[in-house]
Amino acid sequence: METLNRKNEHILLALRSECQMDVTTWLECVLIVHQALPKCSLKDIDTSITLFGRKFSLPLMINAITGGTEKAKQINERLATVAHEFNIPLMLGSIRPALECKEALESYSVARKFNDIFLIINIGIAQLNKQNMRKIVDLAQELEANAIAIHLNALQESLQPEGDTFSGEEFVNKLNELKEESKLPIIVKEVGCGISYEVAEILCNAKIDAIDVEGAGGTSFAYIEGLRAKRKGNDVDYEIAMNFKNWGIPTAASILEVKKAIETKNRKIHLIAGGGIQTGIDGMKAIALGADAFAMARKFLIAAVNGIDALRRMVMKIQKEIKIILYLSGTKNITEFTRKREKITVILDPLKTWIDQRLRNVTNL
């Protein structure tokens, strides 16, 4: 089956370091002011947050990775295990294979071996149509999903040999229909190119609950699709894809763009930061910019391939990094850190220039 073969290719290619963008997330432009006299002992730091009306132990989410194949089943089972053990949300990879082939469902349902995890199913905007709407809602019910994510992947679909390009004109209506049909929280996310103020402004008109920026600086799906095109003997599409390897809004800039839109529209929408986040330090810098939580995918993929112990070590490392950042910033918990973020954050160029050119006069955008 073509879709399943593509999913296996995506797993293998995403593991390759050359498929990472050459540009950065710009999170290195964010400095958190060190406080030499911490407010409390490190052991008293609280890393918990409330998201979608539920309390989680960390401001960390496992972002969409894979599904549909036997290899994906093993990965999702391991991811579900750490989601359960550390009380963090898990977003499954695109459920498109399960829509097309019932046998693929097991690679997703394996994540439901733990009834307590917050499980998010994920589907592309191109598949969000009248024909699939009922199927998506039924799958959400079958998997006992806690939320539904819709991913925007215009660049990837433009370059994918079998891609489905789409128009965003009917998108708000489709999101509202999905919300009404499913009654679940709805997340809209990118896949590595970021979300602009203009798009976030449109999304704020829809009945959604969260935006995951997934900015530039991490995995390049343009590059991945280029390598797939080359394998099929399509050198022209390969060359085009290489030219788009670093396309997108850096994650740090996208956080600020989306935050500004949410504030301007006065909406209560969660802001999730994803795209090239490598450490708990990166994640806390994203929260310092305005995110409510941060998401990671490739780091989880690499750890999952290496086994459950590697996954546990990775999450424990991120957990300690978050604690230390809170400790060294003179705050006791995520709520206090969020409240003080503007006072304890310094922004350097080129991110500062982006703010000056794009966000100082938002009415002109």
The 8 nearest C-alpha neighbors of each residue, nearest first, counted from 0:
[[1, 3, 2, 4, 5, 100, 96, 99],
 [0, 2, 4, 3, 5, 6, 161, 96],
 [1, 3, 5, 4, 0, 96, 6, 95],
 [4, 2, 6, 5, 0, 1, 67, 68],
 [3, 5, 1, 7, 6, 2, 8, 0],
 [4, 6, 8, 2, 3, 7, 9, 1],
 [7, 5, 9, 3, 8, 4, 2, 10],
 [6, 8, 10, 4, 9, 5, 11, 3],
 [7, 9, 5, 11, 6, 10, 12, 4],
 [8, 10, 6, 12, 7, 11, 13, 5],
 [11, 9, 7, 13, 8, 12, 6, 14],
 [10, 12, 8, 14, 9, 13, 7, 15],
 [11, 13, 9, 14, 15, 10, 8, 223],
 [14, 12, 10, 15, 11, 9, 18, 218],
 [15, 13, 12, 11, 16, 10, 301, 297],
 [14, 16, 12, 13, 17, 18, 11, 19],
 [15, 17, 18, 19, 14, 13, 12, 218],
 [16, 18, 19, 15, 20, 222, 13, 14],
 [19, 17, 16, 219, 15, 218, 222, 223],
 [18, 20, 218, 17, 217, 219, 16, 21],
 [21, 19, 22, 245, 219, 216, 217, 218],
 [20, 22, 245, 19, 23, 216, 244, 217],
 [23, 21, 20, 216, 245, 24, 215, 249],
 [24, 22, 216, 25, 21, 249, 215, 20],
 [23, 25, 216, 249, 250, 26, 215, 251],
 [26, 24, 27, 23, 28, 251, 249, 350],
 [25, 27, 28, 24, 29, 251, 281, 284],
 [26, 28, 25, 29, 30, 24, 281, 23],
 [29, 27, 347, 26, 25, 346, 350, 348],
 [30, 28, 346, 26, 27, 345, 284, 347],
 [31, 29, 345, 344, 32, 346, 28, 27],
 [30, 32, 344, 343, 33, 345, 29, 328],
 [33, 31, 343, 344, 30, 328, 34, 345],
 [32, 34, 328, 327, 35, 31, 329, 343],
 [35, 33, 328, 327, 36, 329, 37, 32],
 [34, 36, 37, 33, 327, 329, 328, 38],
 [35, 37, 34, 38, 329, 327, 39, 33],
 [38, 36, 329, 39, 326, 327, 35, 34],
 [37, 39, 329, 330, 36, 331, 326, 40],
 [40, 38, 37, 41, 43, 331, 326, 44],
 [39, 41, 42, 43, 44, 38, 37, 326],
 [42, 40, 43, 44, 326, 39, 322, 323],
 [41, 43, 40, 44, 39, 45, 322, 326],
 [44, 42, 41, 40, 45, 39, 331, 332],
 [43, 45, 331, 41, 42, 332, 322, 46],
 [44, 46, 332, 47, 331, 43, 333, 322],
 [47, 45, 57, 332, 333, 56, 44, 322],
 [46, 48, 56, 57, 55, 45, 58, 54],
 [49, 47, 55, 54, 58, 57, 50, 56],
 [48, 50, 54, 53, 52, 55, 51, 47],
 [49, 51, 52, 53, 54, 48, 55, 269],
 [52, 50, 53, 49, 184, 208, 269, 54],
 [53, 51, 50, 49, 54, 55, 48, 184],
 [52, 54, 49, 50, 51, 55, 48, 117],
 [53, 55, 49, 48, 50, 56, 47, 52],
 [56, 54, 48, 47, 57, 86, 87, 49],
 [55, 57, 47, 86, 46, 87, 48, 85],
 [56, 58, 47, 59, 46, 55, 48, 87],
 [59, 57, 292, 48, 293, 47, 60, 56],
 [60, 58, 293, 57, 294, 292, 87, 61],
 [61, 59, 294, 88, 87, 62, 89, 293],
 [62, 60, 89, 295, 294, 90, 296, 88],
 [61, 63, 296, 90, 295, 294, 60, 64],
 [64, 62, 92, 91, 90, 296, 65, 61],
 [63, 65, 92, 296, 62, 91, 300, 66],
 [64, 66, 92, 71, 91, 63, 93, 6],
 [67, 65, 71, 92, 106, 68, 107, 72],
 [66, 68, 103, 96, 106, 3, 71, 97],
 [67, 69, 71, 70, 66, 3, 72, 106],
 [68, 70, 72, 71, 106, 73, 67, 66],
 [71, 69, 73, 72, 68, 74, 7, 66],
 [72, 70, 66, 68, 74, 69, 73, 65],
 [71, 73, 106, 69, 75, 70, 74, 76],
 [74, 72, 76, 70, 71, 75, 77, 69],
 [73, 75, 71, 77, 72, 76, 303, 78],
 [76, 74, 78, 72, 77, 73, 110, 79],
 [75, 77, 79, 73, 110, 74, 78, 109],
 [78, 76, 80, 74, 79, 75, 307, 303],
 [77, 79, 75, 80, 81, 76, 82, 74],
 [80, 78, 82, 110, 76, 77, 81, 75],
 [79, 81, 77, 83, 78, 82, 84, 76],
 [80, 82, 84, 83, 78, 79, 85, 311],
 [83, 81, 87, 79, 86, 80, 85, 84],
 [82, 84, 86, 80, 81, 116, 85, 79],
 [83, 85, 81, 82, 86, 80, 87, 79],
 [84, 86, 82, 83, 87, 81, 56, 314],
 [85, 87, 83, 82, 56, 55, 84, 116],
 [86, 88, 82, 55, 85, 60, 59, 57],
 [89, 87, 117, 60, 82, 118, 61, 116],
 [90, 88, 61, 118, 119, 60, 82, 117],
 [89, 91, 119, 63, 62, 120, 61, 118],
 [92, 90, 63, 120, 119, 121, 64, 89],
 [91, 93, 65, 63, 64, 66, 121, 94],
 [92, 94, 122, 121, 95, 66, 91, 65],
 [95, 93, 97, 96, 122, 121, 92, 98],
 [94, 96, 98, 97, 93, 122, 99, 126],
 [97, 95, 99, 67, 98, 94, 100, 103],
 [98, 96, 104, 103, 100, 94, 99, 95],
 [99, 97, 95, 96, 100, 94, 134, 101],
 [98, 100, 96, 97, 95, 101, 103, 2],
 [99, 101, 97, 102, 103, 96, 98, 104],
 [102, 100, 103, 97, 104, 99, 98, 96],
 [101, 103, 100, 104, 105, 97, 67, 106],
 [102, 104, 67, 97, 101, 105, 100, 106],
 [105, 103, 97, 106, 107, 102, 101, 108],
 [104, 106, 108, 107, 103, 109, 102, 72],
 [105, 107, 72, 67, 104, 66, 109, 103],
 [108, 106, 105, 109, 104, 110, 66, 72],
 [107, 109, 105, 110, 111, 142, 106, 104],
 [110, 108, 111, 107, 76, 112, 106, 105],
 [111, 109, 79, 108, 76, 112, 107, 75],
 [112, 110, 113, 109, 108, 114, 142, 79],
 [111, 113, 110, 109, 114, 108, 79, 76],
 [114, 112, 111, 115, 116, 83, 110, 79],
 [113, 115, 116, 111, 112, 117, 143, 83],
 [114, 116, 113, 117, 83, 86, 111, 118],
 [117, 115, 83, 114, 118, 113, 82, 88],
 [118, 116, 88, 145, 89, 115, 119, 87],
 [117, 119, 144, 89, 145, 116, 90, 88],
 [120, 118, 90, 146, 147, 144, 145, 89],
 [121, 119, 147, 91, 90, 148, 144, 146],
 [120, 122, 148, 93, 149, 147, 94, 92],
 [123, 121, 93, 149, 94, 150, 95, 148],
 [124, 122, 150, 125, 149, 126, 151, 127],
 [123, 125, 127, 126, 151, 149, 150, 122],
 [126, 124, 123, 127, 165, 163, 164, 128],
 [125, 127, 124, 123, 128, 131, 122, 95],
 [128, 126, 124, 125, 132, 131, 123, 129],
 [127, 129, 131, 130, 126, 132, 125, 173],
 [130, 128, 132, 131, 127, 133, 173, 126],
 [129, 131, 128, 132, 133, 134, 127, 126],
 [130, 132, 134, 128, 129, 133, 135, 127],
 [133, 131, 135, 129, 134, 128, 130, 127],
 [132, 134, 136, 135, 131, 137, 130, 129],
 [135, 133, 137, 131, 132, 136, 138, 98],
 [136, 134, 138, 132, 137, 133, 131, 139],
 [135, 137, 139, 133, 138, 134, 181, 140],
 [138, 136, 134, 140, 139, 135, 133, 141],
 [139, 137, 141, 135, 140, 136, 142, 134],
 [140, 138, 144, 136, 142, 137, 141, 143],
 [139, 141, 143, 137, 138, 142, 136, 144],
 [140, 142, 138, 143, 139, 137, 144, 108],
 [143, 141, 144, 139, 140, 108, 138, 111],
 [144, 142, 140, 141, 139, 145, 111, 118],
 [145, 143, 139, 118, 142, 146, 119, 140],
 [144, 146, 118, 117, 119, 183, 143, 147],
 [147, 145, 119, 184, 183, 144, 185, 120],
 [148, 146, 120, 185, 119, 121, 186, 184],
 [149, 147, 186, 121, 187, 185, 120, 150],
 [150, 148, 187, 122, 123, 121, 124, 188],
 [149, 151, 188, 123, 189, 187, 124, 122],
 [152, 150, 189, 124, 188, 153, 123, 190],
 [153, 151, 155, 154, 190, 156, 189, 150],
 [152, 154, 156, 155, 151, 157, 164, 165],
 [155, 153, 157, 156, 152, 158, 221, 192],
 [154, 156, 158, 152, 157, 153, 221, 159],
 [155, 157, 162, 159, 153, 158, 164, 154],
 [158, 156, 154, 155, 159, 164, 153, 162],
 [157, 159, 155, 156, 224, 160, 154, 240],
 [158, 160, 162, 156, 161, 224, 155, 157],
 [161, 159, 162, 228, 158, 224, 227, 156],
 [160, 162, 159, 163, 156, 158, 1, 157],
 [163, 161, 156, 159, 160, 157, 164, 158],
 [164, 162, 156, 125, 165, 161, 157, 159],
 [165, 163, 156, 157, 162, 153, 125, 166],
 [164, 166, 125, 163, 167, 153, 124, 156],
 [165, 167, 168, 164, 169, 170, 125, 153],
 [166, 168, 170, 169, 165, 171, 124, 151],
 [167, 169, 170, 166, 171, 172, 165, 173],
 [170, 168, 172, 167, 171, 173, 166, 174],
 [169, 171, 167, 173, 172, 168, 174, 166],
 [170, 172, 174, 205, 173, 169, 175, 202],
 [173, 171, 175, 170, 174, 169, 176, 205],
 [174, 172, 176, 170, 171, 175, 177, 169],
 [175, 173, 177, 171, 176, 172, 178, 170],
 [174, 176, 178, 172, 206, 173, 177, 205],
 [175, 177, 173, 179, 178, 174, 180, 172],
 [176, 178, 174, 180, 175, 179, 181, 173],
 [179, 177, 175, 182, 181, 176, 180, 174],
 [178, 180, 176, 177, 182, 181, 175, 183],
 [179, 181, 177, 178, 182, 176, 136, 133],
 [180, 182, 183, 178, 136, 179, 177, 139],
 [183, 181, 178, 179, 180, 184, 177, 185],
 [184, 182, 146, 181, 185, 178, 145, 147],
 [183, 185, 146, 208, 147, 186, 207, 182],
 [186, 184, 207, 147, 208, 148, 146, 183],
 [187, 185, 148, 209, 210, 208, 147, 149],
 [188, 186, 149, 210, 148, 150, 211, 209],
 [189, 187, 211, 150, 210, 212, 151, 149],
 [188, 190, 151, 213, 150, 212, 193, 191],
 [191, 189, 213, 152, 192, 151, 188, 150],
 [190, 192, 214, 213, 215, 274, 193, 189],
 [193, 191, 247, 214, 215, 248, 190, 246],
 [214, 194, 192, 248, 213, 212, 253, 191],
 [193, 195, 212, 253, 198, 199, 189, 257],
 [196, 194, 198, 197, 256, 253, 199, 257],
 [195, 197, 256, 199, 257, 198, 260, 200],
 [198, 196, 200, 195, 199, 201, 364, 260],
 [199, 197, 201, 200, 195, 196, 202, 194],
 [198, 200, 202, 196, 201, 197, 257, 260],
 [199, 201, 197, 203, 260, 198, 202, 196],
 [202, 200, 198, 199, 203, 204, 197, 205],
 [203, 201, 199, 204, 205, 200, 198, 171],
 [202, 204, 200, 201, 205, 199, 261, 264],
 [205, 203, 202, 201, 206, 200, 171, 264],
 [204, 206, 171, 202, 203, 207, 175, 174],
 [207, 205, 175, 178, 174, 204, 208, 203],
 [206, 208, 185, 205, 209, 186, 184, 268],
 [207, 209, 268, 185, 184, 186, 269, 206],
 [210, 208, 269, 186, 268, 270, 207, 187],
 [209, 211, 187, 270, 186, 188, 271, 212],
 [210, 212, 271, 188, 272, 213, 270, 187],
 [211, 213, 193, 194, 214, 272, 189, 188],
 [214, 212, 273, 274, 191, 189, 193, 190],
 [193, 213, 215, 250, 274, 191, 192, 249],
 [216, 214, 249, 192, 191, 247, 248, 250],
 [215, 217, 24, 23, 275, 22, 20, 249],
 [275, 216, 218, 274, 19, 20, 215, 219],
 [217, 219, 19, 18, 20, 220, 191, 275],
 [220, 218, 221, 222, 20, 19, 18, 244],
 [219, 221, 223, 222, 155, 224, 218, 191],
 [222, 220, 219, 224, 240, 244, 223, 155],
 [221, 223, 225, 244, 220, 219, 224, 241],
 [222, 224, 220, 226, 225, 221, 18, 12],
 [225, 223, 227, 221, 159, 226, 222, 220],
 [226, 224, 237, 240, 222, 228, 223, 227],
 [225, 227, 229, 223, 228, 224, 222, 230],
 [228, 226, 224, 230, 225, 229, 223, 231],
 [229, 227, 225, 231, 233, 226, 230, 237],
 [228, 230, 232, 226, 233, 231, 227, 237],
 [229, 231, 227, 232, 228, 226, 233, 225],
 [232, 230, 228, 229, 233, 227, 234, 160],
 [231, 233, 229, 230, 234, 228, 237, 227],
 [234, 232, 229, 228, 235, 231, 236, 237],
 [233, 235, 237, 229, 236, 232, 238, 228],
 [234, 236, 238, 237, 233, 239, 229, 228],
 [237, 235, 239, 238, 234, 233, 240, 228],
 [238, 236, 225, 234, 240, 235, 229, 239],
 [237, 239, 241, 235, 240, 236, 234, 242],
 [240, 238, 236, 242, 241, 237, 235, 243],
 [239, 241, 225, 243, 237, 221, 242, 238],
 [240, 242, 244, 238, 243, 239, 222, 237],
 [241, 243, 239, 240, 244, 238, 245, 246],
 [244, 242, 240, 246, 241, 245, 221, 239],
 [243, 245, 241, 222, 221, 242, 246, 219],
 [246, 244, 20, 243, 22, 21, 247, 219],
 [247, 245, 243, 244, 192, 215, 248, 221],
 [246, 248, 192, 215, 193, 249, 245, 214],
 [247, 249, 193, 215, 214, 192, 253, 250],
 [250, 248, 215, 24, 214, 252, 251, 216],
 [249, 251, 214, 24, 253, 215, 252, 274],
 [252, 250, 254, 26, 253, 25, 249, 24],
 [253, 251, 255, 249, 254, 250, 256, 248],
 [252, 254, 256, 250, 255, 251, 193, 194],
 [255, 253, 251, 257, 252, 256, 258, 250],
 [254, 256, 258, 252, 253, 257, 259, 288],
 [257, 255, 196, 253, 259, 254, 258, 195],
 [256, 258, 260, 196, 254, 259, 199, 255],
 [259, 257, 255, 261, 260, 256, 254, 262],
 [258, 260, 262, 256, 257, 261, 263, 255],
 [261, 259, 263, 257, 200, 262, 258, 196],
 [260, 262, 258, 264, 266, 263, 259, 265],
 [261, 263, 265, 259, 260, 264, 258, 266],
 [264, 262, 260, 265, 261, 259, 266, 200],
 [263, 265, 261, 262, 266, 260, 203, 200],
 [266, 264, 262, 263, 261, 267, 260, 203],
 [265, 267, 261, 264, 268, 262, 203, 263],
 [268, 266, 269, 265, 261, 208, 262, 209],
 [267, 269, 209, 208, 266, 270, 261, 210],
 [270, 268, 209, 208, 291, 210, 271, 267],
 [269, 271, 290, 210, 291, 209, 211, 268],
 [272, 270, 211, 292, 293, 290, 291, 210],
 [273, 271, 293, 212, 211, 290, 294, 285],
 [274, 272, 213, 294, 293, 212, 295, 276],
 [273, 275, 213, 214, 217, 191, 276, 250],
 [217, 274, 276, 216, 277, 24, 273, 218],
 [277, 275, 281, 274, 278, 295, 273, 282],
 [276, 278, 275, 281, 298, 279, 295, 282],
 [279, 277, 281, 280, 276, 317, 282, 320],
 [278, 280, 317, 282, 320, 321, 281, 283],
 [279, 281, 283, 278, 282, 320, 284, 321],
 [282, 280, 284, 278, 279, 283, 276, 285],
 [281, 283, 279, 285, 280, 284, 293, 276],
 [282, 284, 286, 280, 285, 281, 287, 279],
 [283, 285, 287, 281, 286, 282, 280, 29],
 [286, 284, 282, 288, 283, 287, 290, 272],
 [285, 287, 290, 283, 289, 288, 284, 291],
 [286, 288, 284, 340, 285, 289, 283, 337],
 [289, 287, 285, 286, 290, 284, 255, 254],
 [290, 288, 286, 287, 258, 291, 285, 254],
 [289, 291, 286, 270, 292, 271, 285, 272],
 [290, 292, 270, 271, 286, 269, 289, 293],
 [293, 291, 58, 271, 290, 59, 272, 286],
 [292, 294, 272, 59, 271, 282, 273, 60],
 [295, 293, 60, 273, 62, 59, 61, 272],
 [294, 296, 62, 61, 276, 273, 298, 297],
 [295, 297, 62, 299, 298, 64, 61, 300],
 [298, 296, 300, 299, 301, 295, 13, 14],
 [297, 299, 301, 300, 296, 302, 295, 277],
 [300, 298, 302, 296, 297, 301, 303, 295],
 [299, 301, 297, 303, 298, 302, 296, 304],
 [302, 300, 298, 304, 299, 303, 297, 305],
 [301, 303, 310, 305, 299, 309, 304, 300],
 [304, 302, 300, 306, 305, 301, 74, 310],
 [303, 305, 301, 302, 306, 300, 74, 307],
 [306, 304, 302, 303, 309, 301, 307, 310],
 [307, 305, 303, 309, 304, 308, 302, 310],
 [306, 308, 310, 309, 77, 303, 311, 305],
 [309, 307, 311, 310, 306, 312, 305, 302],
 [310, 308, 312, 302, 307, 306, 311, 305],
 [311, 309, 302, 307, 313, 308, 312, 303],
 [310, 312, 308, 314, 313, 309, 315, 307],
 [313, 311, 315, 309, 310, 314, 316, 308],
 [312, 314, 310, 316, 311, 315, 309, 317],
 [315, 313, 317, 311, 316, 312, 318, 310],
 [314, 316, 318, 312, 313, 317, 311, 319],
 [315, 317, 313, 319, 314, 318, 312, 320],
 [318, 316, 279, 320, 314, 319, 315, 278],
 [317, 319, 315, 321, 316, 320, 314, 322],
 [320, 318, 322, 316, 321, 317, 323, 315],
 [321, 319, 317, 323, 279, 322, 318, 280],
 [322, 320, 324, 318, 279, 319, 323, 317],
 [323, 321, 319, 325, 320, 324, 326, 44],
 [322, 324, 326, 320, 325, 321, 327, 319],
 [325, 323, 327, 321, 326, 322, 328, 320],
 [326, 324, 328, 322, 330, 323, 327, 331],
 [325, 327, 323, 324, 329, 328, 37, 330],
 [328, 326, 324, 329, 34, 325, 33, 37],
 [329, 327, 325, 34, 33, 326, 330, 324],
 [328, 330, 37, 38, 327, 326, 34, 325],
 [331, 329, 325, 336, 328, 335, 332, 326],
 [332, 330, 44, 325, 45, 335, 326, 39],
 [331, 333, 45, 335, 334, 46, 330, 44],
 [332, 334, 336, 335, 337, 46, 48, 47],
 [335, 333, 337, 336, 332, 338, 48, 331],
 [334, 336, 338, 337, 332, 333, 330, 339],
 [335, 337, 333, 339, 334, 338, 330, 340],
 [338, 336, 340, 334, 335, 339, 333, 287],
 [337, 339, 335, 336, 340, 334, 341, 333],
 [338, 340, 336, 337, 342, 341, 335, 343],
 [341, 339, 287, 337, 343, 342, 336, 338],
 [340, 342, 344, 343, 339, 287, 338, 288],
 [343, 341, 340, 339, 344, 345, 32, 338],
 [342, 344, 32, 340, 341, 31, 339, 345],
 [345, 343, 31, 341, 30, 342, 340, 32],
 [344, 346, 30, 29, 31, 347, 343, 32],
 [347, 345, 29, 28, 351, 30, 344, 350],
 [348, 346, 28, 351, 350, 349, 29, 345],
 [349, 347, 351, 350, 352, 28, 346, 353],
 [348, 350, 352, 351, 347, 353, 28, 25],
 [351, 349, 348, 353, 352, 347, 28, 354],
 [350, 352, 348, 354, 347, 353, 349, 346],
 [353, 351, 355, 349, 354, 350, 348, 356],
 [354, 352, 350, 356, 351, 355, 357, 349],
 [355, 353, 358, 351, 352, 357, 356, 359],
 [354, 356, 352, 359, 353, 357, 358, 351],
 [357, 355, 353, 354, 352, 358, 359, 360],
 [358, 356, 354, 353, 355, 359, 361, 360],
 [357, 359, 354, 361, 360, 355, 356, 256],
 [360, 358, 355, 361, 357, 354, 356, 362],
 [361, 359, 358, 362, 363, 357, 364, 356],
 [360, 362, 358, 363, 364, 359, 357, 259],
 [363, 361, 364, 360, 358, 359, 263, 357],
 [364, 362, 361, 360, 357, 358, 359, 356],
 [363, 361, 362, 197, 357, 360, 196, 358]]
